[in-house]
């Protein structure tokens, strides 16, 4: 299922059950898994691995060289997990040697049109990046995160699991798991209750997370004071432990 106008390097490794549309360009050292569809006019650069059953729509630019002045042609990589959907005009850059050499898009991600993922970023499972989401370099996004349209995220920021970032936000500090953040500059607006309920979090878990959120962000305590109080006053379920660990380990500082 390869259109005759597609240009494919003979060194590319493409499963027999892959569909490639008109005028697509596939360069050397590319691996494409079974069931994946590559749309018309898409370019897949060197050193890219694409998992099974992905959909890449027209005009996407996948695995381009990093937009980093320190990059001088080193051999770096991009990995895209199985079941991911990459819409029109999405751009994803490979890693840099200084940043570990790999950009990773997790399984079952949905990258809407004009999304940009820069060098050395890593996204978890089932991440949604809405139209014109822009990730600078070295960003880490957890599982089941939703990023609204026209959001810009500063380099080295980390986003915790199940967080929701509202459209047109500018994110310059880390976003803890399970919360809603929005604004320029982004601030927190409580737990992501709708998202957590959709993922069938028990009511008891939401109650404990609400207690932890209030202690950290509503009563003016330091991180150390808040973490000690959360440990003393909440049930130490995995979600609360994850919430505490993320905040304590934040390097850029946590959005408040």
N, C-alpha and C positions, 0 to 999 in steps of 0.2 A: 504493500500500500504506500509506495513512494512515488510522488508525482515526478514525471520526467524532467521538469524544469528545476527540481531541487538540486543543490550542489552539495555533495557529501564526500568528505575526505575518506579515502579507502582505509585509513587507520581508525576510523570511528567504529565503535562496537555497538551495533543496533540490533535489538531482538527482532526476530522475524515478524512478530505481531505488533509492530509499531506503524503508525500512520504519519506520513510527512507530507505537508501541503506544498502548493506551488511556490517556487522561488525561495524556499527555506534554505539556509546555509548551515551545515553541520561540519565543524572543523575536527581536526585530529584529536585523539585522546579524549573522546567523548563516549560515555556509556549511557545508553537509553534502555530502560527496562520495558518488559512486555506490557502491552495494552496502552502505552502512552501515545498521545496525539500531539504532533507539532504543527501549529497553524502556518498559514501562508506568510512569507516574508519574515519569518522569525529567524534570528541568528543565535546559534549555540556555539560559543567560543571554546577554546581548548580547556582541558582539565575539568570538565563538568561531568558529574554523575547525576542522572535523573532516575528516580525510582519507578516502580511499576504503576500503571493506571493513572498517570498524571495527564492533565490537559493544559497545553500551553497554546494560548490564542495568538492571533496574528500580530506581527510587528513587535513582539517581545524581544528584548536583548538580554541574553542569559550568559553569564560568565565573563562579562567584559572586564578589562583590566581595571584595577582599583583607581579611584580618583584621589590618589594620595601622592604628594610630591616626593615622598621617600621611596616610592615604588619604581624599580628600574628593570622590570621584565622578569622577575624571579618566577619560578615555577610554583604557583599557588593554585588553590582548588575551590570549587563550589560543589556542594552536595545538596540535592533536593529530594526530600522524602517521598515515599509512595503516596498516591492518592491526592496530590496537591493540584490545585487549580490556579493557573497563572493567566490573568486576563490581558487585554490589549495594552501594548506600550509599557509593560512592566520592565524595569531594569534591575538586574541583580549583579553585583560585582563579586569577583573572586576575593580571596583573602590576601593579606600581606604577610611577609616573612616576620615582621616585628609583632604582628597580632596573632601569630599562631598558624598562619598560612591557609586557613579554611573559613569560608562562609558557609553556614548551614541553615537550610530551610527545612523545618520539621515535617513530619507526616501530616497529611490531610490539611495543609494550610490553604487558605483562600486569599489570594492576593488580587485585589481588584485593580481596575485600569489605572495606569500611570503611577502605581506604587514604585518606590525606589528603596532597595536594600543595599546599603554600602558594605564595604569590606569588613570582614571578620565579625559580622553579625551572626547571631544564633537565635532561631525561633523554635519554640516547643511544638507540641502537637495541637492540631485544631486551632491554630491562630488565624484570626480574620484581620486583614489590613484593608480598610476601605479606600476608596478612590483618592489618589494623591497623597497617601501616607508616605512620609519621608523618614527613613532611618539613617542617621549618620553612622559612622564607623563604630565597631566594637560594642554594639548594643546587644543585650541579652534579654529575650522575651520568653516568659514561661509558657506553660500549657494553657489552652482555652482562653487566651487573651483576645479581646476585641479592641481594635484601634480605629477610631472614627476617621472620616474624611478630612483631608487637609491638615492632618496632624504632623507636626515636626518634632522629632525626638533627638535631643542632644547626644553627641558621642559619649560612650561609656555608661550611659544610663541602663539600669536594669528594671524590668517590669515583672512583677510577681504573677503567679498563677491566678487565673480567673479574674484578673483586673479588667476594667472597662475604662477606656479613655475617650472622652467626648470629642466631637468634631471641632476643628479649628483650634485645637490646643497646642501650646508650646510647652514641651516637657523638658525640664532642665535638671531635675533630680529624680532619684529612684521612686517608683510607684510600688507600694507594698501589695502583696497578694490580696485578692477578694474585695477590692475597693473600687469606687468610682473616682476618677480624676478628670478635671476639665478646667479650661481657662488659659489665659495668657497673662502671667505664667500659671501653669496648672496648679490647682489646689485640690484637696480631697473633699469629697461630698458624701461621705458615708460608705457603707458596704454596698457591694454590687448585688443587692437582694434579688433582683429579677434574674440575673444571670445564674446566681447560686441556686435559686429555686428551679430554674430550667434544667440544671444539672443534678437535680434531686438531692441536694444537700439536706440532711435532716433538720427539723426545726431546732432541735437541741444544739446542733453545731452552729447554726446561725445565732443563737442566743449567746453562746460562749464567745464567738467572734465579735459580736456587738459589744460585749463587756470589754474585751481586749482592745477594740478600736477606741472606745470611750476613754479608757485609762491612758492610752498612748497619746491621743490627739484632742481630748476635750478638757483636761483639767490642769494643763500647764506643767507637767512633770518632765524631768530630763529622761533621756532614753534609759539610763541605768535605773532610775527610780521607777519608771513605768514598767520595765521588764520584770523587776523584782515583785512589783505589786500584781502584775498579771499572773505570774507564777503562783502567787499566794492566793489569789482570789478567783481564778478560773480553773475549770477542769482542763488538764493538760492533754487534750486530744491532739491528734496529728496536725490538724489545721491551725490550732492555736500555736503549737510549737513552730510550725512553718512561718507563721506571722511574726513571732518573736525573733526567730533566727534571721529572717530577711532584714528586719529593721536593725538589729544589732550589727550585722555583717555589712551594712551598706557603706560603700566607700565614698560616694558622692554626697551622701546625706539624703534623707527621705523627704519627699514632698509632704507638706503638712496642710 
